[in-house]
């Protein structure tokens, strides 16, 4: 094998590693604003709303959420009711996704007893291929 044939694969490997570092750095560009929990008047559950802003050049996918304080589902509208999202919600590049009433949202159940306005639940939002992002959702 000629020296050039050895150098080219090594150079391509190094470039792919550098591209992976850049992609990982860009993937950290999800900002969460206006998180809030709205308690169901019937009790026992709450809806979680927030604005997710993706400032990167690549789309990201919210694939789920979890909490040590409650059970959490990621739901989206479907056939007259809210259904589990399944493969996730896409936050397009340089775009905003709103978790909001009448749209996609979090559903929290098994809430701590006596939860009051001003108190919060810590929720970890899970994005595909990224570490979880912990956000406190205050009760409204």
MINUVO-809731 format. One record per residue: x, y, z of N, C-alpha, C in turn; residue in three letters. Coordinates in steps of 0.05 Angstrom, whole numbers, padded with zeros to 5 digits. Layout:
N
- npx, npy, npz, capx, capy, capz, cpx, cpy, cpz, rest
- X, Y, Z, X, Y, Z, X, Y, Z, Ala
...
END
This chain:
140
- npx, npy, npz, capx, capy, capz, cpx, cpy, cpz, rest
- 00017, -00023, 00000, 00000, 00000, 00000, 00018, 00025, 00000, Unk
- 00012, 00044, -00017, 00028, 00068, -00019, 00022, 00086, 00006, Unk
- 00041, 00103, 00013, 00036, 00120, 00037, 00011, 00137, 00034, Unk
- 00005, 00146, 00009, -00019, 00163, 00005, -00044, 00147, 00011, Unk
- -00044, 00121, 00004, -00068, 00104, 00009, -00072, 00101, 00039, Unk
- -00051, 00103, 00055, -00054, 00101, 00084, -00063, 00127, 00096, Unk
- -00054, 00149, 00085, -00060, 00176, 00095, -00089, 00184, 00090, Unk
- -00099, 00178, 00067, -00126, 00187, 00060, -00147, 00175, 00079, Unk
- -00148, 00149, 00084, -00168, 00139, 00103, -00165, 00151, 00131, Unk
- -00140, 00155, 00140, -00136, 00167, 00166, -00146, 00196, 00167, Unk
- -00141, 00211, 00145, -00151, 00238, 00144, -00181, 00239, 00143, Unk
- -00194, 00221, 00128, -00223, 00221, 00127, -00234, 00214, 00155, Unk
- -00222, 00195, 00169, -00230, 00188, 00196, -00229, 00212, 00214, Unk
- -00207, 00227, 00213, -00204, 00251, 00230, -00225, 00272, 00224, Unk
- -00231, 00275, 00198, -00251, 00295, 00190, -00279, 00286, 00200, Unk
- -00284, 00260, 00199, -00310, 00251, 00209, -00313, 00255, 00239, Unk
- -00291, 00252, 00254, -00292, 00257, 00283, -00297, 00287, 00288, Unk
- -00284, 00304, 00273, -00287, 00333, 00276, -00316, 00341, 00269, Unk
- -00327, 00329, 00248, -00355, 00335, 00241, -00374, 00326, 00263, Unk
- -00368, 00304, 00276, -00385, 00294, 00298, -00384, 00313, 00322, Unk
- -00361, 00324, 00328, -00358, 00343, 00350, -00374, 00368, 00343, Unk
- -00373, 00378, 00318, -00388, 00402, 00310, -00418, 00396, 00312, Unk
- -00426, 00373, 00302, -00455, 00366, 00303, -00465, 00365, 00332, Unk
- -00448, 00353, 00350, -00456, 00351, 00378, -00458, 00379, 00390, Unk
- -00440, 00396, 00384, -00441, 00423, 00395, -00466, 00438, 00385, Unk
- -00472, 00434, 00359, -00496, 00448, 00348, -00521, 00437, 00360, Unk
- -00521, 00411, 00368, -00545, 00398, 00379, -00552, 00409, 00406, Unk
- -00535, 00423, 00419, -00541, 00434, 00446, -00557, 00460, 00444, Unk
- -00566, 00467, 00420, -00580, 00493, 00416, -00610, 00492, 00419, Unk
- -00620, 00476, 00438, -00649, 00476, 00444, -00653, 00493, 00470, Unk
- -00668, 00514, 00467, -00675, 00530, 00491, -00704, 00525, 00498, Unk
- -00710, 00524, 00523, -00737, 00519, 00533, -00745, 00544, 00548, Unk
- -00768, 00556, 00540, -00778, 00580, 00554, -00807, 00576, 00561, Unk
- -00816, 00591, 00580, -00844, 00591, 00589, -00855, 00564, 00598, Unk
- -00839, 00548, 00612, -00851, 00522, 00621, -00873, 00528, 00642, Unk
- -00894, 00512, 00640, -00915, 00515, 00660, -00932, 00490, 00662, Unk
- -00943, 00485, 00685, -00961, 00462, 00690, -00988, 00474, 00696, Unk
- -01008, 00463, 00684, -01036, 00470, 00690, -01050, 00446, 00701, Unk
- -01057, 00448, 00727, -01070, 00426, 00741, -01098, 00421, 00729, Unk
- -01105, 00395, 00726, -01132, 00388, 00717, -01150, 00393, 00741, Unk
- -01172, 00408, 00737, -01191, 00414, 00759, -01202, 00389, 00772, Unk
- -01204, 00367, 00758, -01214, 00342, 00769, -01193, 00329, 00787, Unk
- -01168, 00338, 00785, -01146, 00328, 00802, -01132, 00304, 00790, Unk
- -01108, 00299, 00800, -01093, 00275, 00793, -01075, 00278, 00769, Unk
- -01078, 00299, 00753, -01060, 00303, 00730, -01056, 00332, 00724, Unk
- -01038, 00337, 00706, -01032, 00365, 00697, -01022, 00364, 00668, Unk
- -01026, 00386, 00654, -01015, 00389, 00627, -00990, 00406, 00629, Unk
- -00970, 00398, 00614, -00945, 00414, 00614, -00941, 00428, 00587, Unk
- -00937, 00454, 00589, -00933, 00470, 00565, -00906, 00484, 00566, Unk
- -00895, 00489, 00543, -00869, 00504, 00541, -00865, 00511, 00512, Unk
- -00845, 00528, 00507, -00836, 00535, 00480, -00808, 00525, 00477, Unk
- -00803, 00509, 00456, -00777, 00498, 00450, -00766, 00511, 00426, Unk
- -00743, 00524, 00428, -00730, 00538, 00406, -00705, 00523, 00398, Unk
- -00703, 00516, 00372, -00680, 00503, 00361, -00664, 00524, 00345, Unk
- -00642, 00533, 00356, -00626, 00553, 00341, -00604, 00541, 00324, Unk
- -00603, 00514, 00322, -00583, 00502, 00306, -00592, 00500, 00277, Unk
- -00574, 00490, 00260, -00580, 00487, 00232, -00591, 00460, 00225, Unk
- -00594, 00443, 00246, -00605, 00416, 00242, -00631, 00412, 00257, Unk
- -00649, 00397, 00247, -00674, 00391, 00262, -00667, 00373, 00286, Unk
- -00682, 00376, 00307, -00679, 00359, 00331, -00706, 00345, 00336, Unk
- -00705, 00323, 00351, -00730, 00308, 00356, -00733, 00304, 00386, Unk
- -00755, 00315, 00397, -00763, 00310, 00424, -00776, 00282, 00425, Unk
- -00763, 00263, 00439, -00773, 00236, 00438, -00786, 00227, 00464, Unk
- -00786, 00244, 00484, -00799, 00236, 00509, -00792, 00255, 00531, Unk
- -00803, 00248, 00555, -00797, 00264, 00579, -00800, 00245, 00603, Unk
- -00787, 00253, 00625, -00789, 00237, 00649, -00786, 00255, 00673, Unk
- -00795, 00245, 00696, -00792, 00260, 00721, -00791, 00240, 00744, Unk
- -00775, 00247, 00764, -00774, 00231, 00789, -00799, 00236, 00806, Unk
- -00813, 00258, 00800, -00835, 00267, 00817, -00863, 00259, 00806, Unk
- -00864, 00250, 00781, -00890, 00244, 00768, -00885, 00226, 00744, Unk
- -00906, 00214, 00734, -00905, 00200, 00709, -00910, 00220, 00687, Unk
- -00896, 00218, 00665, -00898, 00238, 00643, -00901, 00224, 00616, Unk
- -00920, 00234, 00601, -00924, 00225, 00573, -00922, 00249, 00555, Unk
- -00912, 00245, 00531, -00912, 00265, 00510, -00935, 00258, 00491, Unk
- -00954, 00277, 00489, -00978, 00272, 00474, -00981, 00292, 00451, Unk
- -00997, 00283, 00431, -01003, 00300, 00408, -01032, 00295, 00399, Unk
- -01045, 00315, 00387, -01073, 00311, 00378, -01075, 00289, 00357, Unk
- -01097, 00273, 00360, -01101, 00252, 00340, -01129, 00241, 00342, Unk
- -01145, 00243, 00321, -01172, 00232, 00320, -01189, 00239, 00343, Unk
- -01190, 00264, 00350, -01208, 00274, 00371, -01198, 00271, 00399, Unk
- -01174, 00260, 00403, -01163, 00257, 00430, -01133, 00261, 00429, Unk
- -01120, 00262, 00452, -01091, 00263, 00452, -01080, 00234, 00452, Unk
- -01060, 00230, 00436, -01048, 00203, 00434, -01018, 00206, 00439, Unk
- -01005, 00183, 00447, -00977, 00183, 00452, -00962, 00189, 00425, Unk
- -00941, 00205, 00428, -00927, 00215, 00404, -00912, 00192, 00389, Unk
- -00904, 00172, 00403, -00890, 00150, 00389, -00861, 00157, 00383, Unk
- -00855, 00164, 00358, -00827, 00169, 00350, -00817, 00197, 00357, Unk
- -00834, 00214, 00368, -00825, 00240, 00376, -00836, 00263, 00360, Unk
- -00829, 00287, 00369, -00837, 00312, 00356, -00813, 00326, 00344, Unk
- -00814, 00335, 00320, -00791, 00348, 00307, -00792, 00378, 00313, Unk
- -00769, 00388, 00322, -00765, 00417, 00325, -00747, 00424, 00302, Unk
- -00759, 00436, 00281, -00744, 00442, 00257, -00721, 00462, 00262, Unk
- -00701, 00461, 00245, -00678, 00479, 00247, -00687, 00508, 00247, Unk
- -00674, 00524, 00265, -00680, 00553, 00267, -00710, 00558, 00270, Unk
- -00723, 00541, 00286, -00752, 00542, 00289, -00761, 00538, 00318, Unk
- -00786, 00541, 00322, -00798, 00538, 00349, -00820, 00518, 00348, Unk
- -00822, 00502, 00369, -00843, 00483, 00374, -00857, 00490, 00400, Unk
- -00883, 00493, 00399, -00897, 00500, 00424, -00913, 00476, 00434, Unk
- -00908, 00470, 00459, -00925, 00450, 00473, -00947, 00468, 00485, Unk
- -00972, 00464, 00476, -00993, 00483, 00483, -01021, 00470, 00484, Unk
- -01040, 00484, 00497, -01067, 00473, 00497, -01078, 00468, 00469, Unk
- -01091, 00446, 00465, -01102, 00440, 00438, -01081, 00428, 00419, Unk
- -01056, 00427, 00427, -01034, 00417, 00411, -01018, 00396, 00426, Unk
- -00994, 00392, 00417, -00976, 00373, 00431, -00970, 00384, 00459, Unk
- -00968, 00366, 00478, -00963, 00374, 00505, -00954, 00351, 00522, Unk
- -00945, 00357, 00546, -00938, 00336, 00565, -00962, 00331, 00583, Unk
- -00966, 00306, 00590, -00987, 00298, 00610, -00973, 00286, 00634, Unk
- -00976, 00298, 00657, -00964, 00289, 00681, -00986, 00276, 00699, Unk
- -00981, 00253, 00709, -00999, 00239, 00727, -00983, 00230, 00752, Unk
- -00997, 00219, 00771, -00984, 00210, 00796, -00968, 00233, 00809, Unk
- -00982, 00257, 00809, -00969, 00281, 00820, -00966, 00279, 00851, Unk
- -00947, 00293, 00861, -00944, 00294, 00891, -00970, 00306, 00903, Unk
- -00979, 00296, 00925, -01003, 00307, 00938, -00999, 00336, 00947, Unk
- -01020, 00352, 00945, -01019, 00380, 00955, -01003, 00399, 00938, Unk
- -00999, 00392, 00913, -00984, 00410, 00894, -00999, 00436, 00891, Unk
- -00985, 00458, 00896, -00997, 00485, 00896, -00985, 00503, 00875, Unk
- -01000, 00524, 00866, -00988, 00544, 00847, -00962, 00555, 00859, Unk
- -00942, 00558, 00841, -00916, 00568, 00849, -00896, 00545, 00854, Unk
- -00906, 00521, 00862, -00888, 00499, 00864, -00882, 00488, 00837, Unk
- -00861, 00472, 00834, -00854, 00462, 00808, -00848, 00432, 00808, Unk
- -00848, 00421, 00784, -00841, 00393, 00779, -00817, 00393, 00760, Unk
- -00796, 00380, 00768, -00773, 00378, 00750, -00778, 00356, 00729, Unk
- -00775, 00363, 00704, -00780, 00345, 00681, -00755, 00344, 00664, Unk
- -00746, 00321, 00656, -00724, 00318, 00638, -00735, 00314, 00610, Unk
- -00730, 00333, 00592, -00738, 00330, 00564, -00717, 00314, 00550, Unk
- -00725, 00293, 00535, -00706, 00276, 00521, -00707, 00281, 00491, Unk
- -00684, 00288, 00481, -00680, 00293, 00452, -00664, 00271, 00440, Unk
- -00670, 00262, 00416, -00655, 00240, 00403, -00626, 00247, 00401, Unk
- -00609, 00230, 00411, -00580, 00233, 00408, -00567, 00255, 00425, Unk
- -00582, 00265, 00444, -00572, 00286, 00462, -00576, 00279, 00491, Unk
- -00560, 00291, 00509, -00567, 00287, 00537, -00594, 00300, 00544, Unk
- -00606, 00290, 00564, -00632, 00302, 00572, -00628, 00330, 00582, Unk
- -00650, 00346, 00580, -00649, 00374, 00588, -00670, 00377, 00611, Unk
- -00660, 00383, 00635, -00678, 00385, 00658, -00690, 00413, 00659, Unk
- -00716, 00414, 00662, -00731, 00439, 00663, -00751, 00437, 00687, Unk
- -00753, 00458, 00702, -00774, 00459, 00723, -00799, 00471, 00712, Unk
- -00821, 00457, 00714, -00847, 00466, 00704, -00862, 00476, 00729, Unk
- -00865, 00503, 00732, -00880, 00513, 00755, -00910, 00510, 00751, Unk
- -00924, 00504, 00773, -00953, 00502, 00772, -00965, 00530, 00771, Unk
- -00984, 00533, 00752, -00997, 00559, 00748, -01022, 00561, 00765, Unk
END
